[in-house]
Structure formats: C-alpha cells, structure tokens
C-alpha cells in the first residue's frame, strides 16, 4: 500500500507575465496538469504558487508554462529575499525586445528589397510578417490546446493571416510589428512597477556593525538576530528594526514613512530598518530579524496583496472572458453581413472585420484595474500604509464610520503612573508592590507603567503566582499567601463595595482624564493606582481629517465613561466606554446593521474580534501580533492621520481605475466608428490598442507617488 503524500507547496518566478490575461492563460493551462491545485499568480511580482501532488512533476508544470511563451524558474520559499532582483537588464536583451528588433529589421529589409524586386512585394512582406507572427501563433495554439482559445494572440493571428489572404501583406507586417512593440512597452511598464516595489529592499544596507568581544565587527545585515546590539554611525542607514540603547540623533524616516522632517530620537525610542541616522552615533538593540523587519513586512504584504483581487478587478476579469469571443463574433458579422445583405464589396468589409478584431484586443481593458490596484498598494506600502489586497483597498473608499480604540490608537499607548493612593493600613509602597506583582508578566500598557514605577522606586518585584487575566475586567493572582485582584472600579465593586471616600477619590481622578485601577487584597480594597495616557501628536488632526471627509469617528474604550469623556471632549468624538471585547464587537455589528461601512482601528488582543467583524480592520503599527494578523491592513507608523490617508488613497486609486477603463473603452469606441466609416484601417487599429495599453499603464504608475499627496 502506498502512503498518501500531502501535496507540496511550490513557488516559481515567471518571466514575461505582464497582465491578468497572461495569468489567466497560465492558470488555465496548469489546471490541466494532473495533481496541481491551489494555483495563485501575481503578475506584479511575477510569482506563481501552487500545490503539486507527487505525480505532478516539476517538468510538467514548467513545460505547460513554457509552451505558452513564458520563462519559468523555481524559487525556494526560504530564500525569498534572493528573488527580489531588479529588472535591470535593458529591454533589447529581453526575449520580447530581441523578437521586436528582428521583426523590425525584417520589415525594413522587405521594404528595401521591394523597391529593388518589383512583383515580389507580397512574398517579402509575408516573410517579414512571419518572423513575428510565428511565435505569436504558436502561443495562440498552445493556449487553445491548454483550454484558452480566446486570447489576444488568437485575435492577432486571425487578423494577420486574414490580411495576407486579402492581399494586404504590407499592412499585415506593420500590424504584427506594432503588436510586438505594444507587448514590449507593456513589459517595460510592468517591469518599472515591479522594480519600484523591489527597490524597497534596497533601502536596507547589506552590512551592519555588531558589538562582539568588546569591539565592532562588520557582518551581513541579514544574519542579525533579535537582541544583537549594533552601532549606527552618523550618515548610515539603520540596518534593522530596533530600540536605541544609547545615543541621540535626528532620524530621517522619509525613505520609509515619507515624513520630510527628521525626528529626534534617543534611548528607548524605536528605529526602523532603512531609515537614516543623520548626526549622532547610536547603539541599537535589534528587535526583528531581517525577514521580519519593517521593509520585509512591507514587501511581503504587497506581494500577498497582489493575489487578493478587488471586486472591480474580478468583474473586469469575468467580463474579459466573454469580451474576446464577442469581438470575434462582431468582427465576423462586420465582414459578412454588409456583403450578404446589401451587396457591399467582400474585400472592403473583410478588411474592416479584421480591423475590428484588432480594435477589440483586450490588453488595455484587462490591465486597467490590476495595474492601478498594484500601484495603489505599492504607494501605500511605501508610506507605511499596509493594505491586504485590492478588495480591502476598494472597500476603504466606501467607509462611513471609523471606530477607534483609545489606548494605543488615539493615545500613545505608553501611560505613566500619576497617583498611588493607600485606602487602608497598607502603605503606598505596599500597594505599588502588590499591583506590580500581578502585572510584571503582562505586556499591557497600564501593566508596564505600574511595573516601571515600582522599579523606579527601587521595589524588587516578585511575580505573583496563578496570575489570570480577566478580559476587560482586570487581573488576579496570589502573593505571600494572599489573594490579589487589580481591576477597574466597576469590576472591583462587584466583588467588594467601595467606601464613599474611595468613590470620591476615584471620581476626582477620572475627571482629570486618568484611568484608575483598584487593588483588592483578600477581597478588601486597599489602594488605588491611577495612570494617564497622553494623546498622540496627530490624534486631533487625524480625527478632523476623517470628519472633513464626512466620516463619523467613534471612540471605543474599556475605560470608565468619565475618563473616556475627557479624552473624547478634547477630540470632538463620540465616546463609548466601559466596554468588554464582546461590547466592541457588538457596537461594530450594530453600526453595520445601520448600513454603515465600518473601519475598526485597534492595537490589542481585545480588539481582535471587532477587527475581524468590521468591513475593514486596521491594526496600529505597534500593535500585538494577534491584531496585525486579524486586521485587513495596518498603519505601520502608528499615526491617526494615516487612517484618513489610507481612505484617500483608496478614493484616488478607484478614480484612477475609472479613468483607465474610460480610456480603454473610449479609444476602442472611437476607432470602431472610424473603421466602420472607412477612415482608419488595420495598423491604426492595433496602434490604438497599443497606445491605450501604454496610457493605462502610465496612468496607473502615477499612483506610485500618490502616497505623498494623500
């Protein structure tokens, strides 16, 4: 008995794949290879991923792709960074470039020889045409045999052969050359888009200075591990994400975030790989390995996002499946009906029918949406706006309400202890020590603030045992044979009643915008710990930007209503307070039930359910891994203003798509009319399609700079 072998994941790099129609042909061909499944193709990154059973050999997969006219090379998943090579070969060294040049020289030679050899013009031009047409026809036949008979190569082959049959050999040769030029230009434009995304990896230096054995040693940046301490000299790029251990300098983050003004940073501040240390020597502790640093995450997200199609892109994709066969039918009707019904000349209308086939080439239409989506995602990624796919990018433009978490989203997420108050016989030091014992293993911002305050006062914090986090309520455990509970006033009041004096103190602290936790020892209130978390610098500006777009901002928080109201009053937003994780989820669902398109923004584990339920969930850059995994996107640099910028990028991208579709269909409509009227012929028809493809691609590439203007 043969054991069942799980299908293995395989990744390839495919050369010459420039648009969605290319991807569709490859996908159709591979579905016919036995054992192949889960095919995923990204034209922007030239990648093909699939699962293959043992019987589906690599040779079969590679042959199926090569038969369609594309190059294919296996790529090891563990060596992703080696695959991000730039498209640095000049266009004339590419297969498409060489074929175009040879075809052009052949046409020039045919034109010269035709003047010397009268009577042989048809043969000379047919031979020149064949040099370019044979590879095109071979690809059309391979695609048809693989289950994709209606391709642009099919239209081109029929039109060229038909032109030869009716005696228009010179025009047939020109049409083939123009088609090859169009394909070449499309490939060059697609290469520029790929190079723009891949250029992000070049921001990270190849080497780093690591502290070893009391000195500095130069090593490859990609081998840096978490915890390593590196030296970054003035003028150098930071080779890894990290935290400054010592030193102070102005950090130019423009290459990564687009911020034009360098930020002054010192001990404890975060620096990103690829940013520039301008004027001071720094020691930095590495917090992320090369494959997980800021730049790597950006590139990886853009790669993965290319494979998630937007609704508009899926519609155009489905539309194009019927569009090409319809063009063939229309071309045939134009060629046949006027002669049959009105006695028009067969030659004239056959010529017009062939021109209709060329006008109907779907390249510009098919590439109009994915080119804009790819450029929009890349533009966002270059500014730290990570969007997981075209569907998310499209939905962002329809948003009507944004639910913002308070702690870590609207605020810095680094609160500091402002007050420690003893309620009974215990001292303030005792209260702080017990609170820190419960919080020492927690990563919650308030817990970190309490532990930091205890350490600053010289308290040796011994962790409590049996610590358990009660979501949205507090934390409990045991220390020195006593039960401890630290939580919100509401949660503690359900366990032990608070005195009138304690209630008054809590109210006064909350009126000051502070978050208060109550400490219980053996179910008796013994102290209060108050912390305050300051608003992010751009929180007010970010909220105003959302309102200016007609979007309703709402603040969600587990804090009490008084604290929430103090923050919300400053920002001018509606507060929803005293919320548990399920309450945040409920509010998001209520907003959706009212017909709102909802974005939820948060950074903590408590936010994960609401992030998943929202139309779009956005994690703040410093958030937990759970939040980042659950979310549909991330604001990498933690700016509230970036939420509005992300929405603006969506609107700009969708506007670009509408322009592209208008150009593609508009030019076709114009040339269809002029062809039927006899004003234009074969070569203007293919030139129009080539021109539309170039215009659409160039228009989409404008989005690569959109991050600076939104």
Secondary structure, 3 states (H helix, E strand, C coil): CCCCCCCEEEEEEEECCCCHHHHHHHHHHHCCCCCEEEEEEECCCCEEEEEECCCCCHHHHHHHHHCCCCEEEEECHHHHHHHCCCCCCCHHHCHHHHHHHHHHHHHHHHHHHHHHCCCCHHHHHHHHHHHHHHHHHHHHHHHHHCCCCCCHHHHHHHHHHHHHHCCCHHHHHHHHHHHHHHHHHHHHHHHHHHHHHHHHHHHCCCEEEEEECCEEEEEEHHHCCCCCEEEECCCCECCCCEEEEECCEEEECHHHHCCCCCEEECCCCEECCCCEECCCCEEEEECCCHHHCHHHHHHHHHHHHHCCCCHHHHHHHHHHHHHHHHHHHHHHHHHHHHHHHHCCCHHHHHHHHHHHHHHCCCHHHHHHHHHHHHHHHHHHHHCCEEECCHHHHHHHCCCCEEEEEHHHHHECCCCEEEEEEECCCCCHHHHHHHHHHHHCCCCCHHHHHHHHHHHHCCCCCCCCEEEEEECCCEEEEEECCEEEEEEEHHHHHCCCCCCHHHHHHHHHHHHCCCEEEEEEECCEEEEEEEEECCECCCHHHHHHHHHHCCCEEEEECCCCHHHHHHHHHHHCCEEECCCCHHHHHHHHHHHHHCCCCEEEEECCHHHHHHHHHCCEEEEECCCCHHHHHHCCEEECCCCCHHHHHHHHHHHHHHHHHHHHHHHHHHHHHHHHHHHHCCCCCHHHHHHHHHHHHHHHHHHHHHHHHHHHCC
